């Protein structure tokens, strides 16, 4: 260890004499007390398949730390699953769990204190929580992604259950067929098989330089994931020796790299909010406009579900994040430092000289595919622009987002009458009752961070996307958020949210809404089914707002704490 910096653990030992005695009542020896002390924390638990297997991974991290002469200590704060929380009030607790997990890591790391940490997670909120904690604490740290779930039958995946349930109700599918698919569609642990938030944020951990190269979305059943975890335990000890902290890695250029990778993989909309929150923790101000600017220039290269064809384990076989970086090498900031202790440029050179990627690609032959079926070349992309767009207008003065790569061409510009709902459940009921017709623009409001914790509107969006007629004629607009699996013309994150007095709070049935993705606009352009001038519409909005008052929410406990302090979604949605 370099004499320039005394370990925090050793400073504490000089003044906290009980600490050594308490440690030695567990699995610590006298010799361990003098070692580099490493927090090894995961979201391991029986909450969902993204976390259930993480105990094995942190066991490997522990071995790696031991092998390099450190002393690991295993902690856990488990996460929840958006899939399990869907379609009921449990979804109100999903986003706030991100901030709670980040805070628990902070508490664990600071109360001891530790000299370094390795954090392992795979789920939607767990990965951004861990990346927020890494940025906040700024001690040597590595993230270990928990990998990808194996592909379901015929490469199908669990998000299809939502529209299948409706097909059962409509006698288009038997209950036995439904139950058989339900039993088989999630065959292993790991993050869901599509480029949803869980998969996207694993990619973001690597793109930011906080995870080892080619460690995002390793198939969770592949032994390589354990080797990557052990390597992370070894490498964090080298980071301590070199005094490399996250502040050396998480520069503005690192975030720009991550956004470029996000565009190329067709990543989840939720990553906008999460990356902004992570950047805020390290003192960097990102805004949604930066995402829009970069996405205009960086094409979609990766063909993964749900907007594309293939499950995410095939992305790893095709070379994963390093292969995407190679395609974008003329755009990326290649001199950015990473947790390897080397730059992206150095990492890519090592990857090119590694035999393993060539053997991994052979797995694609099992599917009669090759690397280029999954990751397209930069000069012949899957889609010429990135996956998202940021829209602004009198309905969303502070902006909103849409995954435009999942929107069919005829819906890139859509005008129609508003159908307004104050909850997802009421909107779902209206759709199932055939009260929503082609051409409608469905508004679901009071779903933002300050209202109810910003739940996903996935049930509603999947019902629309699964309907052959509505998917090409009907849009969904909300101040809530969407799953990374969302397909179709779904606009979310409207700011200001309804609870903050945004214009969405006073939209009425039969107002005319215009969504124009190419021109990045979303506006109320008329009322009572008739087009009006912008000045007329502005006067109507102002008149409605003069008599508006926010509804009362009867929250308590953690949800009350979060909704009182949460930032707007496009400012990260965090309460820190």
C-alpha positions in Angstrom: 0.0 0.0 0.0 1.3 3.5 -1.0 2.3 5.4 2.1 0.6 8.5 0.7 -2.8 7.6 2.0 -3.6 5.8 5.3 -6.4 3.4 5.0 -9.7 4.6 6.5 -10.1 1.3 8.3 -6.8 1.7 10.1 -7.6 5.3 11.1 -10.8 4.1 12.8 -8.9 1.3 14.7 -6.8 3.9 16.4 -9.9 5.5 18.1 -12.6 2.7 18.0 -11.3 -0.1 20.2 -14.4 -2.1 20.4 -14.4 -2.6 16.6 -11.5 -5.1 16.6 -13.0 -7.1 19.4 -16.4 -7.3 17.8 -14.9 -8.4 14.4 -12.9 -11.1 16.1 -16.1 -12.6 17.5 -17.0 -13.5 13.9 -14.6 -14.7 11.1 -11.8 -12.3 11.6 -8.3 -13.3 12.7 -5.8 -10.9 14.4 -3.9 -10.8 11.1 -7.1 -9.8 9.2 -7.4 -6.6 11.2 -4.3 -5.0 9.5 -5.5 -5.8 6.0 -7.4 -3.7 3.4 -11.0 -4.0 4.4 -13.4 -4.5 1.5 -17.2 -4.2 1.6 -18.6 -6.9 -0.6 -22.3 -6.0 -1.0 -25.0 -7.5 -3.2 -28.8 -7.5 -3.5 -28.8 -11.2 -2.9 -32.1 -12.5 -1.7 -35.2 -14.4 -2.6 -36.9 -11.3 -4.1 -36.5 -12.3 -7.8 -34.3 -14.1 -10.3 -32.0 -11.1 -10.8 -30.8 -11.4 -7.2 -31.4 -15.0 -6.2 -28.1 -16.2 -7.5 -25.9 -13.3 -6.4 -24.7 -15.2 -3.3 -22.5 -17.4 -5.5 -21.0 -14.3 -7.2 -20.1 -12.5 -4.0 -18.5 -15.7 -2.8 -16.2 -15.5 -5.8 -15.6 -11.8 -5.1 -14.6 -12.8 -1.6 -12.1 -15.3 -2.9 -10.6 -12.7 -5.1 -10.1 -10.2 -2.3 -8.6 -12.9 -0.1 -6.2 -14.0 -2.9 -4.9 -10.4 -3.1 -4.3 -10.1 0.6 -7.5 -8.2 1.6 -10.3 -9.0 4.1 -13.8 -9.0 2.6 -17.0 -8.5 4.6 -20.3 -9.7 3.0 -23.4 -7.5 3.3 -26.7 -7.5 1.5 -29.7 -5.2 1.0 -32.0 -7.0 -1.4 -34.1 -5.3 -4.0 -37.6 -5.8 -5.4 -38.8 -6.8 -8.8 -40.7 -4.5 -11.1 -42.2 -7.6 -12.8 -43.6 -8.8 -9.4 -44.7 -5.3 -8.5 -46.6 -4.7 -11.7 -50.3 -3.8 -11.9 -50.8 -3.1 -8.2 -49.7 -0.6 -5.6 -46.4 -2.4 -5.1 -45.1 -0.5 -8.1 -45.3 2.7 -6.1 -42.3 1.4 -4.1 -40.1 0.5 -7.0 -38.3 3.7 -7.8 -37.9 4.8 -4.2 -36.2 1.4 -3.5 -33.3 2.6 -5.7 -32.6 5.5 -3.3 -33.0 3.3 -0.2 -30.6 0.7 -1.5 -28.0 3.4 -2.3 -28.4 4.9 1.1 -28.0 1.5 2.8 -24.7 0.9 0.9 -23.6 4.3 2.1 -24.5 3.5 5.7 -22.7 0.1 5.5 -19.6 1.6 3.9 -19.3 4.7 6.2 -20.3 3.3 9.5 -17.4 0.7 9.6 -15.6 2.3 7.6 -14.3 0.3 4.6 -11.4 1.0 2.3 -13.0 -0.3 -0.9 -16.1 -2.0 -2.1 -17.4 -4.4 -4.7 -21.1 -4.2 -5.4 -23.0 -6.9 -7.3 -26.5 -6.6 -8.7 -28.6 -7.3 -11.8 -32.0 -5.7 -11.3 -33.8 -2.6 -12.6 -33.3 -0.5 -9.5 -30.4 -2.4 -7.8 -27.8 -1.6 -10.5 -28.5 2.2 -10.6 -28.6 2.2 -6.8 -25.2 0.6 -6.6 -23.8 2.9 -9.2 -25.2 5.9 -7.3 -23.5 4.6 -4.1 -20.2 4.2 -5.9 -20.3 7.7 -7.2 -21.5 9.1 -3.8 -18.9 7.3 -1.6 -15.9 7.8 -4.0 -13.8 5.0 -2.6 -12.1 2.4 -4.8 -15.0 0.3 -6.1 -16.1 -2.1 -8.9 -19.6 -3.2 -9.9 -20.2 -6.9 -10.7 -23.2 -7.3 -13.1 -25.4 -10.3 -12.3 -25.8 -11.3 -15.9 -28.6 -12.3 -18.2 -31.4 -14.8 -17.8 -31.4 -17.6 -20.4 -33.7 -17.4 -23.4 -37.2 -18.6 -23.1 -38.9 -21.1 -25.6 -38.4 -19.9 -29.2 -36.5 -16.9 -27.8 -39.8 -15.5 -26.3 -39.7 -13.8 -22.9 -41.9 -13.0 -19.9 -43.2 -9.6 -20.9 -45.5 -11.4 -23.4 -47.5 -12.8 -20.4 -49.5 -9.5 -20.2 -51.1 -9.7 -23.6 -51.4 -13.5 -23.3 -53.6 -13.1 -20.2 -56.0 -11.0 -22.3 -56.0 -13.7 -25.0 -57.0 -16.2 -22.4 -59.9 -14.0 -21.3 -60.9 -13.7 -25.0 -60.7 -17.4 -25.5 -57.8 -17.0 -28.0 -55.5 -19.1 -25.9 -56.2 -21.9 -23.5 -55.4 -21.5 -19.8 -53.2 -24.6 -20.1 -51.1 -23.0 -22.9 -50.8 -19.8 -20.8 -49.6 -21.7 -17.7 -47.2 -23.8 -19.7 -45.5 -20.6 -21.1 -45.6 -19.0 -17.7 -43.7 -22.0 -16.3 -41.1 -22.0 -19.0 -40.4 -18.4 -20.0 -38.0 -17.6 -17.2 -35.8 -20.6 -17.2 -32.8 -19.3 -15.2 -31.7 -16.6 -12.8 -30.4 -13.3 -14.2 -31.9 -10.1 -15.6 -34.8 -10.5 -18.0 -33.9 -11.5 -21.5 -34.7 -8.2 -23.2 -32.9 -4.8 -23.2 -35.0 -3.5 -20.4 -33.8 -1.4 -17.5 -31.9 -4.2 -15.8 -30.0 -5.2 -18.9 -29.5 -1.6 -19.9 -28.0 -0.6 -16.5 -25.6 -3.5 -16.5 -24.4 -2.2 -19.9 -24.2 1.3 -18.4 -22.0 0.1 -15.5 -19.5 -1.2 -18.0 -19.8 1.7 -20.4 -19.1 4.1 -17.5 -15.9 2.2 -16.7 -17.2 0.9 -13.4 -17.4 -2.8 -14.3 -14.8 -5.0 -15.9 -14.7 -5.3 -19.7 -17.2 -7.8 -21.2 -18.8 -8.4 -17.8 -22.3 -7.0 -18.5 -24.9 -9.5 -19.4 -22.9 -12.7 -19.2 -25.4 -15.6 -19.2 -26.0 -16.2 -15.5 -25.5 -19.9 -15.9 -22.2 -19.6 -17.7 -19.1 -20.2 -15.5 -17.5 -17.1 -17.0 -19.7 -15.0 -14.7 -18.0 -16.5 -11.6 -14.6 -15.9 -13.1 -15.5 -12.2 -13.7 -16.7 -11.9 -10.1 -13.4 -13.3 -8.7 -11.4 -11.0 -11.1 -13.3 -8.0 -9.7 -12.4 -9.0 -6.1 -8.7 -9.2 -7.2 -8.9 -5.9 -9.2 -10.4 -3.8 -6.4 -7.3 -4.5 -4.4 -5.2 -3.1 -7.2 -7.4 0.0 -7.3 -6.7 0.5 -3.6 -3.0 0.1 -4.2 -3.1 2.6 -7.1 -5.5 5.0 -5.2 -7.9 5.0 -8.2 -11.3 6.2 -7.1 -14.6 6.7 -9.0 -13.9 10.4 -9.3 -11.0 9.5 -11.6 -13.3 7.5 -13.8 -16.7 9.2 -13.7 -16.0 12.3 -15.8 -18.4 14.1 -18.1 -16.7 12.2 -21.0 -17.5 8.9 -19.3 -21.2 9.8 -19.1 -21.1 10.9 -22.8 -19.6 7.5 -23.6 -22.4 5.7 -21.7 -25.0 7.7 -23.5 -23.5 6.8 -26.9 -23.5 3.1 -25.8 -27.1 3.5 -24.6 -28.1 4.8 -28.0 -26.3 2.0 -29.8 -27.9 -0.8 -27.7 -31.4 0.7 -27.9 -31.5 1.1 -24.1 -34.3 1.6 -21.7 -35.8 5.1 -21.2 -35.3 4.6 -17.5 -31.6 4.9 -18.0 -32.0 8.7 -18.7 -33.2 9.2 -15.1 -30.7 6.8 -13.6 -27.6 8.3 -15.4 -28.7 11.8 -14.4 -29.0 10.6 -10.8 -25.6 8.9 -10.9 -23.9 12.0 -12.4 -25.4 14.2 -9.7 -23.8 12.0 -7.0 -20.4 12.7 -8.4 -21.1 16.4 -9.0 -21.8 16.4 -12.7 -25.0 18.0 -14.1 -26.5 16.0 -17.0 -29.8 16.9 -18.7 -32.2 15.1 -21.0 -31.2 17.3 -23.9 -27.7 15.8 -23.8 -29.3 12.4 -24.4 -31.3 13.7 -27.3 -28.3 15.3 -28.9 -26.2 12.2 -28.7 -29.0 9.9 -29.8 -29.5 12.0 -33.0 -25.9 11.1 -34.0 -25.4 7.5 -32.7 -27.3 4.8 -34.5 -28.9 1.7 -33.1 -26.5 -1.3 -33.6 -27.9 -4.0 -31.4 -30.9 -6.1 -32.3 -32.2 -7.3 -29.0 -35.8 -7.7 -27.6 -38.2 -6.1 -27.2 -37.8 -3.6 -30.0 -35.6 -6.2 -31.8 -35.4 -10.0 -32.2 -32.9 -11.6 -29.9 -32.5 -12.2 -26.1 -29.7 -10.4 -24.3 -27.5 -13.5 -23.7 -26.9 -13.5 -27.5 -25.6 -9.9 -27.1 -22.9 -11.2 -24.8 -22.0 -14.1 -27.1 -21.6 -11.5 -29.9 -19.0 -9.6 -27.9 -21.2 -7.4 -25.7 -20.2 -3.9 -24.8 -16.6 -4.2 -26.1 -17.9 -5.1 -29.5 -20.2 -2.1 -29.5 -17.3 0.1 -28.4 -15.2 -1.2 -31.3 -17.9 -0.1 -33.7 -18.1 3.4 -32.0 -14.3 3.8 -31.5 -14.3 6.9 -33.7 -17.0 8.5 -31.5 -16.1 7.5 -28.0 -13.7 9.2 -25.6 -11.2 6.4 -25.7 -8.7 7.9 -23.2 -11.2 7.5 -20.3 -9.9 5.6 -17.3 -11.7 2.5 -16.2 -11.6 0.1 -13.2 -9.0 -2.0 -15.0 -6.6 0.8 -14.2 -6.3 1.3 -18.0 -8.2 3.3 -20.6 -11.0 2.2 -22.9 -8.4 2.3 -25.7 -6.2 -0.1 -23.8 -9.1 -2.4 -22.9 -10.2 -2.7 -26.5 -6.8 -3.6 -27.6 -6.7 -6.4 -25.0 -10.1 -7.5 -26.1 -9.0 -7.8 -29.7 -6.1 -10.0 -28.7 -8.2 -12.2 -26.4 -9.2 -15.7 -27.7 -12.3 -15.9 -25.6 -14.6 -13.6 -27.6 -14.1 -15.9 -30.6 -15.1 -18.9 -28.7 -18.1 -17.1 -27.2 -19.3 -16.2 -30.7 -19.4 -19.9 -31.5 -22.4 -20.2 -29.2 -24.3 -18.2 -31.8 -24.0 -21.1 -34.2 -26.3 -23.0 -31.9 -29.0 -20.5 -33.0 -27.8 -20.5 -36.7 -26.6 -16.9 -36.2 -23.4 -15.0 -36.3 -22.1 -11.8 -34.5 -23.4 -9.5 -37.3 -27.0 -10.8 -36.8 -26.9 -9.3 -33.3 -24.4 -6.3 -33.4 -24.5 -4.4 -36.7 -21.6 -2.4 -38.1 -21.5 1.3 -37.6 -21.6 2.0 -41.3 -24.7 -0.3 -41.8 -26.7 0.2 -38.6 -29.9 -1.4 -37.6 -31.4 2.1 -37.3 -29.8 5.3 -38.4 -30.6 7.3 -35.2 -30.6 6.4 -31.6 -33.4 4.8 -29.6 -34.9 7.8 -27.8 -36.0 11.4 -28.3 -36.7 14.2 -25.9 -39.9 16.1 -26.7 -41.0 19.6 -25.4 -44.0 21.7 -25.9 -47.0 23.2 -24.0 -47.9 19.8 -22.6 -44.4 19.2 -21.4 -42.5 22.5 -20.9 -39.6 20.8 -19.1 -39.5 17.8 -21.5 -40.5 14.2 -21.8 -39.0 11.1 -23.5 -40.1 8.5 -26.0 -38.3 5.3 -27.2 -38.7 6.3 -30.8 -36.9 3.2 -32.1 -39.9 1.2 -30.9 -42.4 3.4 -32.7 -43.7 2.4 -36.2 -43.1 5.0 -39.0 -46.8 6.0 -39.3 -46.9 7.0 -35.6 -43.8 9.2 -35.6 -46.4 12.1 -36.0 -49.7 11.5 -34.3 -52.6 13.9 -33.6 -55.7 12.8 -31.8 -58.2 13.4 -29.0 -57.2 13.0 -25.4 -58.7 10.3 -23.1 -57.7 11.3 -19.6 -57.2 9.0 -16.6 -55.8 9.5 -13.1 -54.6 5.9 -12.7 -53.3 3.1 -14.8 -56.0 0.8 -13.6 -58.8 3.0 -14.8 -57.1 3.3 -18.2 -56.7 -0.5 -18.4 -60.4 -1.0 -17.5 -61.4 1.5 -20.2 -59.3 -0.3 -22.8 -60.6 -3.7 -21.9 -64.2 -2.3 -22.1 -63.5 -1.1 -25.7 -63.9 2.6 -24.6 -60.5 3.5 -26.2 -60.7 3.6 -30.0 -58.1 3.9 -32.7 -56.6 7.4 -32.9 -57.0 8.2 -29.2 -54.2 9.7 -27.1 -54.4 8.1 -23.7 -53.3 10.4 -20.8 -52.4 8.8 -17.5 -51.5 11.5 -14.9 -50.6 11.8 -11.2 -48.0 9.1 -11.7 -44.8 11.1 -11.2 -42.3 10.9 -8.3 -44.1 13.4 -6.1 -47.5 11.9 -6.7 -47.2 8.2 -6.2 -43.5 7.3 -6.6 -43.5 7.1 -10.4 -44.7 3.6 -11.2 -44.3 2.1 -14.6 -47.3 2.0 -17.0 -46.2 -1.3 -18.5 -49.5 -3.1 -18.3 -51.2 -0.4 -20.3 -48.4 0.0 -22.8 -48.2 -3.8 -23.4 -52.0 -4.1 -24.0 -51.8 -1.3 -26.6 -48.6 -2.8 -28.2 -50.3 -6.2 -28.4 -53.4 -5.0 -30.2 -52.7 -5.0 -34.0 -55.0 -2.0 -34.5 -54.3 0.1 -31.4 -50.5 -0.4 -31.7 -50.5 1.5 -35.0 -53.1 4.2 -34.2 -53.0 5.0 -30.4 -50.5 6.8 -28.2 -50.0 6.7 -24.4 -48.7 9.9 -22.6 -47.9 10.0 -18.9 -45.9 11.6 -16.2 -45.1 8.1 -15.0 -42.4 6.0 -16.5 -42.2 2.9 -18.7 -40.5 -0.4 -18.6 -37.4 -0.9 -20.7 -39.5 -3.6 -22.4 -42.1 -1.0 -23.6 -43.0 -1.0 -27.3 -45.0 1.5 -29.3 -45.8 5.2 -29.1 -45.4 5.7 -25.4 -44.4 9.1 -24.1 -43.3 9.3 -20.4 -41.5 11.4 -17.8 -43.6 14.5 -18.6 -42.3 17.5 -16.7 -43.5 19.2 -14.8 -45.5 16.3 -13.5 -49.2 16.8 -12.7 -48.6 16.9 -9.0 -46.2 19.8 -9.5 -48.8 21.7 -11.5 -47.7 20.7 -15.0 -50.1 21.3 -17.9 -50.9 17.5 -17.9 -52.8 18.2 -14.7 -55.5 20.2 -16.6 -55.8 18.2 -19.9 -59.4 17.3 -20.5 -61.1 14.6 -22.6 -61.3 15.6 -26.2 -58.4 18.1 -26.1 -56.4 17.6 -29.3 -52.8 16.5 -28.7 -50.1 16.6 -31.3 -47.0 14.3 -30.9 -44.3 15.1 -33.5 -41.2 13.0 -32.9 -39.1 14.3 -35.8 -39.7 17.9 -34.6 -39.3 16.9 -31.0 -42.6 18.4 -29.9 -45.7 17.5 -27.9 -48.5 20.1 -27.6 -52.1 20.6 -26.9 -53.3 22.1 -30.2 -57.0 22.3 -29.6 -59.9 21.7 -27.2 -63.3 20.2 -27.4 -62.2 18.4 -30.6 -61.3 21.5 -32.5 -58.0 23.0 -33.5 -57.1 26.4 -32.1 -54.2 28.9 -32.3 -51.3 28.6 -29.8 -52.4 31.8 -28.1 -55.9 30.4 -27.6 -54.6 27.2 -26.2 -52.2 29.0 -23.9 -55.1 31.1 -22.5 -57.2 28.0 -21.9 -54.4 26.3 -20.0 -53.8 29.3 -17.9 -57.5 29.6 -17.1 -57.7 25.9 -16.1 -54.6 26.2 -14.0 -56.1 29.1 -12.0 -58.7 26.8 -10.5 -56.6 23.7 -10.2 -55.4 22.2 -6.9 -53.3 19.1 -6.3 -55.1 16.1 -5.0 -54.4 14.8 -1.5 -52.3 11.7 -1.3 -52.6 9.5 1.8 -49.1 8.1 1.8 -47.2 7.0 4.9 -43.8 5.6 5.8 -41.2 5.2 3.1 -43.5 6.3 0.2 -44.4 9.5 2.1 -40.7 10.2 2.7 -39.8 9.8 -0.9 -42.7 11.7 -2.5 -42.0 14.7 -0.2 -38.3 15.0 -1.3 -38.1 13.5 -4.8 -36.6 15.5 -7.6 -38.4 15.7 -11.0 -37.9 12.6 -13.1 -35.7 14.3 -15.7 -33.5 15.6 -12.8 -32.9 12.0 -11.7 -35.9 11.4 -9.6 -33.7 11.0 -6.5 -34.3 12.3 -3.0 -30.6 13.0 -2.4 
